[in-house]
Amino acid sequence: MVNFDPTIGAEIQKTRPAVVVSSDAVGRLPIKLIAPITNWKRPFVQNLWHVQISPDGTNGLVKASAVDTLQLRGVDLQRFVSNLGRVSAVAMQEIAAAIAAVVEYQ
């Protein structure tokens, strides 16, 4: 869980789940690159930047959710509220592919 406030405009807000996508070996500052998680909505199927994640015993989610890779953000560790769990290796691969698509990396 990460506290995203304060925000401006259309930025994702409030305290919500997020996936840490940066490596622990990267950087010296107490900052992690994260992708916020929001409620899954059917129209997200068309978006290459939304990665659907279903709740399971490992990730700690309680409802179908979407990782929003369009809203990647570097956040200080002070914004972290609690640890819900871990996403699967398959989900991380899908998230990495979505990030690559968002930045048009081939």
Secondary structure as UniProt FT lines:
FT   STRAND          2..3
FT   TURN            9..10
FT   STRAND          15..16
FT   STRAND          18..20
FT   TURN            24..25
FT   STRAND          31..39
FT   HELIX           42..46
FT   TURN            48..49
FT   STRAND          50..53
FT   TURN            57..59
FT   STRAND          65..68
FT   HELIX           69..71
FT   STRAND          73..76
FT   HELIX           77..79
FT   HELIX           89..102
FT   TURN            103..104
//
